[in-house]
């Protein structure tokens, strides 16, 4: 049997409002998130969307994490398009190798039974 350990969470962002300092420019909120800049732009990895009760909603992988995560909040074909308001926290793990990303994504979807992943599901 293969033993898979979850990768470390490198970045975790939550919904929050901007607290303004004098002279500070406003950051455009996307569904309550203003910290997308903390997610690496040019790194690959996996991302996990959680609700306020820490339930796993969706798991995905990407070659360019920030671009892909933001796309889920802007795209009309995203599997979470009707559930964007549920997302409260986004956890990101940097995983360099594409095969590792695929393995982690499939493992997390099935081990933690993410709510809105419809492909790669073996637990139903």
KAJONOR-V125028 format. One record per residue. N is the residue number from 0. SS is DSSP state (@ for helix, = for strand, . for the rest). PHI is phi in whole degrees, -180 to 180 (NA if undefined). OMEGA is omega in degrees with one decimal (NA if undefined). Layout:
n->(N | N)
ss->(SS | SS)
phi->(PHI | PHI)
omega->(OMEGA | OMEGA)
//
This chain:
n->(0 | 1 | 2 | 3 | 4 | 5 | 6 | 7 | 8 | 9 | 10 | 11 | 12 | 13 | 14 | 15 | 16 | 17 | 18 | 19 | 20 | 21 | 22 | 23 | 24 | 25 | 26 | 27 | 28 | 29 | 30 | 31 | 32 | 33 | 34 | 35 | 36 | 37 | 38 | 39 | 40 | 41 | 42 | 43 | 44 | 45 | 46 | 47 | 48 | 49 | 50 | 51 | 52 | 53 | 54 | 55 | 56 | 57 | 58 | 59 | 60 | 61 | 62 | 63 | 64 | 65 | 66 | 67 | 68 | 69 | 70 | 71 | 72 | 73 | 74 | 75 | 76 | 77 | 78 | 79 | 80 | 81 | 82 | 83 | 84 | 85 | 86 | 87 | 88 | 89 | 90 | 91 | 92 | 93 | 94 | 95 | 96 | 97 | 98 | 99 | 100 | 101 | 102 | 103 | 104 | 105 | 106 | 107 | 108 | 109 | 110 | 111 | 112 | 113 | 114 | 115 | 116 | 117 | 118 | 119 | 120 | 121 | 122 | 123)
ss->(. | . | . | . | . | . | . | . | . | . | = | = | = | = | . | . | . | . | . | . | . | . | . | . | . | . | . | . | . | = | . | . | = | . | . | @ | @ | @ | . | . | . | . | . | . | = | = | = | = | = | = | . | . | . | . | . | = | = | = | = | = | = | = | . | . | @ | @ | @ | @ | @ | @ | @ | @ | @ | @ | . | . | . | . | . | . | . | . | . | @ | @ | @ | . | . | = | = | = | = | = | = | . | . | . | @ | @ | @ | @ | @ | @ | @ | @ | @ | @ | @ | @ | @ | @ | . | . | . | . | . | . | . | . | . | . | . | . | .)
phi->(NA | -89 | -104 | -109 | -107 | -65 | -71 | -65 | -81 | -91 | -142 | -134 | -123 | -127 | -60 | -164 | -99 | -76 | -99 | -83 | -107 | -61 | 81 | -82 | -79 | -74 | -100 | -67 | -86 | -118 | 53 | 89 | -100 | -123 | -109 | -60 | -64 | -78 | -80 | -58 | -81 | -113 | -112 | -100 | 169 | -122 | -135 | -133 | -100 | -123 | -93 | -65 | -94 | 64 | -87 | -74 | -97 | -157 | -126 | -145 | -130 | -160 | -79 | -127 | -62 | -59 | -61 | -71 | -63 | -62 | -61 | -64 | -95 | -118 | -80 | -90 | -112 | -66 | -62 | -103 | -58 | -90 | -128 | -59 | -69 | -76 | -70 | -115 | -134 | -124 | -107 | -128 | -121 | -81 | -134 | -72 | -83 | -58 | -66 | -63 | -60 | -65 | -65 | -61 | -60 | -63 | -62 | -66 | -56 | -85 | -71 | -107 | 47 | -61 | -72 | -114 | -81 | -109 | -98 | 65 | -98 | -118 | -90 | -82)
omega->(179.6 | 178.1 | -179.6 | 175.0 | -179.9 | 176.5 | 177.3 | 174.8 | -178.8 | 180.0 | 174.8 | 178.3 | 179.1 | 173.5 | 174.6 | 176.6 | 179.9 | 172.2 | -171.4 | 168.7 | -178.1 | 177.6 | -178.5 | 178.8 | 178.6 | 175.9 | -179.4 | 178.8 | 174.1 | -176.2 | 176.5 | -179.9 | 177.8 | -174.0 | 178.8 | -179.6 | 178.7 | 178.4 | -178.5 | -177.4 | -170.4 | 178.7 | 175.9 | 179.0 | 178.3 | 178.0 | -178.1 | 177.0 | 178.3 | 174.2 | -176.1 | 178.7 | -179.5 | 174.5 | 179.5 | -178.3 | -173.6 | 176.3 | 177.6 | 177.5 | -178.1 | 172.2 | 177.5 | -167.9 | -173.9 | -179.2 | -177.4 | 179.8 | 179.3 | -179.2 | 178.1 | 179.8 | -177.2 | -172.4 | 177.8 | -179.4 | 179.8 | 177.0 | -179.8 | -174.9 | 179.7 | -175.2 | -176.7 | -179.6 | 178.4 | -174.5 | -179.7 | -177.5 | 175.4 | 175.5 | -177.8 | 174.9 | 177.8 | 179.0 | -172.1 | -171.6 | -178.2 | 179.4 | 177.2 | 178.3 | -179.1 | 179.5 | 179.8 | -179.1 | -179.1 | -179.9 | -176.7 | 178.5 | -174.5 | -179.3 | -175.7 | 174.5 | 179.6 | -168.6 | -171.8 | 171.1 | -178.8 | 176.5 | -179.5 | -178.8 | 179.9 | -173.6 | -176.8 | NA)
//
